[in-house]
Every structure is written in C-alpha cells, then in structure tokens.
Amino acid sequence: MVSVSTGAAVEREAAVVVVEAMKMEHTLRAPIAGTATVSVAVGDQVAVDQLLATIHPNTNPEEGKP
C-alpha cells in the first residue's frame, strides 16, 4: 500500500509505504519532514534493497518543527 503520492508533503514519522511480506505488514515511515517521491505503485512486487520512496528535506528549516 502506498500512503502518499509523489509531491505530497509528509511529516516526520508519517506512514509512507506499507510492504506486505509473508502475510505480515511492515509500515515504512518518513525519517524526516519533507516532500515525497514515490517509486512504486500499489500491487507492485518489490525486491530486496529496492528504492520504494524518497523524502526530500524541507528547504525551510522552520517547517516541520513542533
């Protein structure tokens, strides 16, 4: 499952992609606030070490602060 789309703003710790393997779901979360670029689509089979999404950091250091 892809929780965001390319160009979407994401907050730190937001769910970005959910990978299902062996009937278990693994939620991949954004390590930083920024803008998402998604490299996969719902239903795609992915390989080990495949890039699924990239989070580009906010250019304004004040964005994403609590």
MARMI-137458 format. One record per residue (C-alpha): residue in three letters; y negated, z, x negated. Coordinates in steps of 0.05 Angstrom, whole numbers, padded with zeros to 5 digits, always signed. Example, Ala and Ser with C-alpha at 12.3 -4.5 7.8 and 13.67 -1.06 7.14 Angstrom:
REM MARMI-137458
ALA+00090+00156-00246SER+00021+00143-00273
END
This chain:
REM MARMI-137458
MET+00000+00000+00000VAL-00069-00017-00026SER-00120+00034-00002VAL-00183-00001-00027SER-00208-00073-00035THR-00240-00107-00094GLY-00313-00089-00098ALA-00305-00024-00059ALA-00339+00039-00085VAL-00289+00094-00099GLU-00299+00167-00112ARG-00262+00206-00167GLU-00192+00225-00143ALA-00193+00175-00085ALA-00126+00142-00069VAL-00128+00070-00095VAL-00056+00045-00092VAL+00009+00074-00065VAL+00072+00050-00100GLU+00140+00057-00067ALA+00200+00063-00112MET+00269+00088-00093LYS+00244+00108-00024MET+00190+00153-00055GLU+00116+00141-00052HIS+00071+00152-00112THR-00004+00154-00100LEU-00047+00128-00156ARG-00116+00159-00155ALA-00182+00138-00187PRO-00194+00178-00250ILE-00269+00166-00244ALA-00320+00145-00192GLY-00337+00071-00194THR-00323+00002-00166ALA-00251-00021-00155THR-00219-00087-00176VAL-00150-00093-00145SER-00099-00137-00179VAL-00042-00134-00128ALA-00032-00144-00054VAL+00008-00105-00002GLY+00081-00122-00008ASP+00078-00147-00080GLN+00135-00126-00125VAL+00106-00098-00189ALA+00134-00090-00259VAL+00133-00030-00306ASP+00064-00026-00340GLN+00034-00079-00294LEU-00041-00071-00281LEU-00050-00054-00208ALA-00124-00038-00204THR-00184-00024-00249ILE-00241+00024-00235HIS-00305+00003-00268PRO-00351+00063-00280ASN-00416+00071-00243THR-00474+00047-00285ASN-00519+00102-00257PRO-00495+00168-00288GLU-00523+00206-00228GLU-00475+00170-00180GLY-00412+00207-00163LYS-00438+00275-00183PRO-00426+00332-00134
END
